[in-house]
């Protein structure tokens, strides 16, 4: 992900949590620092998840295109059910087995 997003969000978190505020008490300061770090951690976790989702989407798209290429190579429709695919594969295996025997 873009590093500037995290930087911009860090500035947002600083403004929300008041990292650059005048301390009123040590307890208030510690509370706001914990809040700031929690928001930063959760946002970095969110970015990590978004990167993984993007990777998964790319893999799913590649898998779909591979399926379409295989269907096209066999001359099959691309909207076959799993059962129809298994029937066609069984028929191909039986045909190949007979050609090896005879």
Z-matrix of the N, CA and C atoms (Angstrom, degrees):
N
C 1 1.440
C 2 1.525 1 109.31
N 3 1.293 2 114.07 1 162.85
C 4 1.453 3 121.88 2 -178.98
C 5 1.528 4 110.07 3 -69.49
N 6 1.338 5 116.76 4 125.36
C 7 1.456 6 121.39 5 179.85
C 8 1.519 7 112.63 6 -62.92
N 9 1.339 8 116.58 7 -27.35
C 10 1.460 9 119.18 8 -179.16
C 11 1.527 10 111.09 9 -67.08
N 12 1.339 11 117.28 10 -27.12
C 13 1.459 12 119.86 11 178.09
C 14 1.513 13 109.49 12 -63.60
N 15 1.335 14 116.42 13 -46.16
C 16 1.462 15 120.33 14 179.62
C 17 1.525 16 110.20 15 -64.82
N 18 1.335 17 117.61 16 -40.17
C 19 1.461 18 120.99 17 178.39
C 20 1.527 19 110.38 18 -62.60
N 21 1.330 20 116.68 19 -46.69
C 22 1.465 21 120.20 20 179.01
C 23 1.518 22 110.71 21 -62.55
N 24 1.331 23 116.36 22 -39.55
C 25 1.455 24 118.93 23 179.70
C 26 1.519 25 110.88 24 -68.94
N 27 1.332 26 116.29 25 -34.38
C 28 1.464 27 119.59 26 177.07
C 29 1.518 28 110.61 27 -61.28
N 30 1.324 29 116.40 28 -42.32
C 31 1.463 30 119.79 29 177.83
C 32 1.520 31 110.04 30 -64.35
N 33 1.330 32 116.19 31 -39.74
C 34 1.460 33 120.30 32 176.96
C 35 1.528 34 110.33 33 -61.40
N 36 1.341 35 116.35 34 -46.29
C 37 1.466 36 120.72 35 -179.91
C 38 1.528 37 110.41 36 -62.16
N 39 1.343 38 116.42 37 -39.06
C 40 1.466 39 119.67 38 178.82
C 41 1.528 40 110.36 39 -62.42
N 42 1.329 41 116.29 40 -40.98
C 43 1.466 42 119.39 41 -179.99
C 44 1.524 43 111.56 42 -69.70
N 45 1.335 44 116.20 43 -40.80
C 46 1.470 45 119.93 44 -179.93
C 47 1.528 46 110.26 45 -64.99
N 48 1.316 47 115.48 46 -47.70
C 49 1.467 48 119.50 47 -174.19
C 50 1.518 49 112.03 48 -86.63
N 51 1.305 50 116.36 49 -10.90
C 52 1.456 51 119.10 50 177.61
C 53 1.509 52 113.07 51 72.21
N 54 1.344 53 117.31 52 44.03
C 55 1.459 54 119.28 53 179.77
C 56 1.533 55 110.46 54 -62.41
N 57 1.309 56 115.68 55 -32.00
C 58 1.466 57 120.12 56 -179.00
C 59 1.527 58 111.33 57 -97.50
N 60 1.283 59 116.70 58 37.06
C 61 1.457 60 120.21 59 -178.33
C 62 1.527 61 110.43 60 -98.58
N 63 1.324 62 115.51 61 163.91
C 64 1.458 63 119.59 62 174.52
C 65 1.525 64 107.36 63 -78.84
N 66 1.306 65 114.54 64 129.43
C 67 1.465 66 118.39 65 -178.31
C 68 1.520 67 110.74 66 -67.25
N 69 1.314 68 114.58 67 131.22
C 70 1.455 69 118.71 68 174.20
C 71 1.519 70 109.72 69 -97.98
N 72 1.342 71 115.15 70 -32.25
C 73 1.459 72 119.64 71 176.07
C 74 1.518 73 108.05 72 -158.12
N 75 1.308 74 116.02 73 157.72
C 76 1.462 75 120.85 74 179.31
C 77 1.531 76 110.31 75 -62.33
N 78 1.309 77 116.53 76 -39.51
C 79 1.469 78 121.22 77 -179.75
C 80 1.532 79 110.91 78 -63.63
N 81 1.317 80 116.13 79 -43.93
C 82 1.459 81 121.04 80 178.61
C 83 1.526 82 110.34 81 -63.60
N 84 1.314 83 116.53 82 -41.59
C 85 1.462 84 121.44 83 179.05
C 86 1.530 85 110.48 84 -61.28
N 87 1.325 86 117.86 85 -49.28
C 88 1.476 87 121.70 86 -179.40
C 89 1.530 88 110.76 87 -61.44
N 90 1.304 89 116.42 88 -40.45
C 91 1.461 90 120.72 89 179.23
C 92 1.525 91 110.81 90 -61.56
N 93 1.330 92 115.88 91 -44.54
C 94 1.462 93 119.54 92 179.91
C 95 1.524 94 112.23 93 -69.19
N 96 1.313 95 118.09 94 -34.36
C 97 1.468 96 121.27 95 177.34
C 98 1.529 97 109.61 96 -65.94
N 99 1.342 98 117.32 97 -43.79
C 100 1.470 99 120.57 98 177.29
C 101 1.526 100 110.56 99 -61.12
N 102 1.325 101 115.65 100 -41.75
C 103 1.457 102 120.95 101 179.25
C 104 1.535 103 109.97 102 -61.85
N 105 1.315 104 116.15 103 -44.63
C 106 1.465 105 121.92 104 179.49
C 107 1.518 106 111.12 105 -60.00
N 108 1.337 107 116.92 106 -48.33
C 109 1.468 108 120.21 107 -178.40
C 110 1.525 109 111.43 108 -68.14
N 111 1.316 110 117.73 109 -32.61
C 112 1.466 111 120.75 110 176.71
C 113 1.520 112 110.80 111 -64.31
N 114 1.315 113 116.38 112 -44.26
C 115 1.464 114 120.44 113 179.42
C 116 1.524 115 110.15 114 -64.53
N 117 1.319 116 117.61 115 -43.73
C 118 1.477 117 120.40 116 178.27
C 119 1.518 118 110.98 117 -61.25
N 120 1.336 119 117.50 118 -44.04
C 121 1.466 120 121.45 119 -179.91
C 122 1.529 121 110.31 120 -62.25
N 123 1.328 122 116.51 121 -47.37
C 124 1.466 123 119.51 122 -178.53
C 125 1.520 124 111.39 123 -63.33
N 126 1.322 125 117.78 124 -38.17
C 127 1.450 126 119.71 125 179.66
C 128 1.526 127 110.96 126 -69.26
N 129 1.334 128 118.44 127 -39.57
C 130 1.467 129 119.86 128 177.81
C 131 1.522 130 109.87 129 -65.45
N 132 1.340 131 117.45 130 -36.18
C 133 1.456 132 122.07 131 175.55
C 134 1.525 133 109.86 132 -63.06
N 135 1.329 134 116.73 133 -42.57
C 136 1.462 135 122.54 134 177.90
C 137 1.533 136 110.14 135 -60.64
N 138 1.338 137 118.19 136 -45.44
C 139 1.462 138 121.07 137 179.26
C 140 1.520 139 111.04 138 -61.29
N 141 1.343 140 117.07 139 -40.66
C 142 1.455 141 121.41 140 178.47
C 143 1.525 142 110.60 141 -61.60
N 144 1.323 143 116.79 142 -42.99
C 145 1.458 144 120.93 143 178.97
C 146 1.528 145 110.38 144 -63.80
N 147 1.330 146 117.03 145 -42.25
C 148 1.461 147 120.11 146 -179.79
C 149 1.522 148 111.30 147 -63.72
N 150 1.340 149 117.64 148 -37.51
C 151 1.461 150 120.34 149 176.43
C 152 1.521 151 110.32 150 -63.98
N 153 1.329 152 117.24 151 -42.06
C 154 1.463 153 120.85 152 179.77
C 155 1.517 154 111.15 153 -66.26
N 156 1.331 155 117.49 154 -39.95
C 157 1.460 156 120.49 155 178.21
C 158 1.523 157 109.86 156 -63.25
N 159 1.322 158 116.94 157 -41.74
C 160 1.460 159 120.48 158 178.04
C 161 1.521 160 110.35 159 -60.58
N 162 1.336 161 117.47 160 -42.34
C 163 1.466 162 121.37 161 178.88
C 164 1.525 163 110.11 162 -63.67
N 165 1.327 164 116.95 163 -42.86
C 166 1.462 165 120.78 164 179.65
C 167 1.524 166 110.33 165 -63.25
N 168 1.330 167 117.01 166 -41.66
C 169 1.463 168 120.23 167 178.58
C 170 1.521 169 111.14 168 -61.82
N 171 1.328 170 117.67 169 -39.90
C 172 1.464 171 121.71 170 177.88
C 173 1.530 172 109.71 171 -63.71
N 174 1.336 173 117.03 172 -43.25
C 175 1.470 174 120.76 173 179.08
C 176 1.521 175 111.32 174 -63.72
N 177 1.328 176 117.09 175 -42.38
C 178 1.462 177 120.26 176 179.13
C 179 1.526 178 111.40 177 -64.43
N 180 1.326 179 116.70 178 -39.33
C 181 1.457 180 120.32 179 177.84
C 182 1.533 181 110.29 180 -64.93
N 183 1.342 182 117.20 181 -43.23
C 184 1.466 183 120.60 182 178.09
C 185 1.528 184 110.33 183 -62.32
N 186 1.315 185 117.35 184 -40.93
C 187 1.469 186 121.59 185 179.25
C 188 1.532 187 110.32 186 -63.52
N 189 1.320 188 116.95 187 -42.21
C 190 1.466 189 121.05 188 178.90
C 191 1.527 190 110.76 189 -62.98
N 192 1.322 191 116.66 190 -43.33
C 193 1.475 192 120.04 191 179.54
C 194 1.520 193 111.39 192 -66.33
N 195 1.324 194 117.29 193 -36.78
C 196 1.459 195 120.65 194 176.82
C 197 1.525 196 110.33 195 -64.77
N 198 1.334 197 116.95 196 -43.94
C 199 1.469 198 120.79 197 176.21
C 200 1.522 199 110.77 198 -57.45
N 201 1.316 200 116.93 199 -46.23
C 202 1.462 201 120.99 200 -179.80
C 203 1.526 202 111.44 201 -61.61
N 204 1.336 203 116.43 202 -39.52
C 205 1.472 204 120.32 203 178.86
C 206 1.532 205 110.95 204 -65.85
N 207 1.327 206 117.11 205 -40.09
C 208 1.466 207 120.57 206 178.99
C 209 1.520 208 110.23 207 -65.96
N 210 1.344 209 117.00 208 -45.11
C 211 1.462 210 120.01 209 177.85
C 212 1.526 211 110.66 210 -58.38
N 213 1.322 212 116.33 211 -43.74
C 214 1.466 213 120.60 212 179.78
C 215 1.528 214 110.77 213 -64.11
N 216 1.327 215 118.26 214 -39.37
C 217 1.461 216 121.97 215 -179.76
C 218 1.526 217 111.35 216 -63.73
N 219 1.326 218 117.24 217 -37.19
C 220 1.462 219 121.14 218 178.55
C 221 1.528 220 112.06 219 -85.70
N 222 1.321 221 117.74 220 -9.01
C 223 1.452 222 121.28 221 -178.33
C 224 1.522 223 112.91 222 76.12
N 225 1.319 224 116.65 223 26.68
C 226 1.461 225 122.00 224 -178.84
C 227 1.527 226 109.93 225 -96.96
N 228 1.346 227 114.48 226 158.17
C 229 1.468 228 119.92 227 171.83
C 230 1.536 229 107.37 228 -70.37
N 231 1.306 230 116.38 229 150.09
C 232 1.469 231 119.10 230 -177.56
C 233 1.524 232 113.31 231 -84.83
N 234 1.327 233 116.62 232 -4.16
C 235 1.469 234 118.92 233 -178.67
C 236 1.535 235 112.95 234 -107.46
N 237 1.330 236 116.71 235 31.38
C 238 1.460 237 121.07 236 179.10
C 239 1.526 238 110.71 237 -72.31
N 240 1.313 239 115.38 238 146.15
C 241 1.468 240 119.35 239 175.00
C 242 1.527 241 108.68 240 -77.81
N 243 1.313 242 116.10 241 165.97
C 244 1.471 243 120.11 242 178.56
C 245 1.524 244 111.08 243 -59.07
N 246 1.320 245 116.09 244 -39.30
C 247 1.468 246 120.73 245 -179.80
C 248 1.529 247 111.04 246 -63.78
N 249 1.328 248 116.74 247 -43.41
C 250 1.470 249 120.60 248 178.79
C 251 1.529 250 111.18 249 -64.47
N 252 1.317 251 116.28 250 -38.49
C 253 1.471 252 120.05 251 178.07
C 254 1.525 253 109.93 252 -62.97
N 255 1.330 254 116.72 253 -45.71
C 256 1.463 255 120.35 254 179.72
C 257 1.527 256 111.38 255 -62.67
N 258 1.331 257 117.87 256 -40.48
C 259 1.464 258 121.20 257 177.41
C 260 1.522 259 110.83 258 -60.39
N 261 1.326 260 116.82 259 -45.25
C 262 1.466 261 121.00 260 -179.47
C 263 1.527 262 111.07 261 -66.12
N 264 1.324 263 117.46 262 -40.63
C 265 1.464 264 120.20 263 178.26
C 266 1.524 265 111.38 264 -65.74
N 267 1.323 266 117.46 265 -39.45
C 268 1.462 267 121.16 266 177.04
C 269 1.522 268 110.43 267 -62.31
N 270 1.328 269 116.95 268 -44.51
C 271 1.464 270 120.76 269 178.54
C 272 1.529 271 110.80 270 -61.01
N 273 1.338 272 117.07 271 -42.17
C 274 1.469 273 120.29 272 178.17
C 275 1.532 274 111.41 273 -63.72
N 276 1.350 275 116.47 274 -41.57
C 277 1.464 276 120.07 275 179.20
C 278 1.525 277 111.37 276 -64.36
N 279 1.341 278 117.07 277 -42.34
C 280 1.462 279 120.46 278 178.91
C 281 1.521 280 111.07 279 -63.87
N 282 1.319 281 115.77 280 -41.52
C 283 1.485 282 121.21 281 178.79
C 284 1.532 283 110.27 282 -62.55
N 285 1.301 284 115.80 283 -43.40
C 286 1.476 285 119.72 284 -179.41
C 287 1.530 286 110.54 285 -67.90
N 288 1.315 287 116.86 286 -38.98
C 289 1.455 288 120.75 287 178.30
C 290 1.511 289 111.41 288 -62.54
N 291 1.324 290 117.68 289 -41.14
C 292 1.477 291 121.78 290 179.21
C 293 1.526 292 111.05 291 -66.69
N 294 1.340 293 116.04 292 -37.91
C 295 1.475 294 118.64 293 -179.03
C 296 1.523 295 110.94 294 -69.57
N 297 1.343 296 118.61 295 -29.85
C 298 1.461 297 120.63 296 177.00
C 299 1.525 298 111.64 297 -72.73
N 300 1.316 299 116.75 298 -34.55
C 301 1.469 300 121.37 299 -178.46
C 302 1.517 301 112.24 300 -75.65
N 303 1.304 302 117.35 301 -33.78
C 304 1.445 303 117.64 302 -170.34
C 305 1.462 304 114.31 303 -115.21
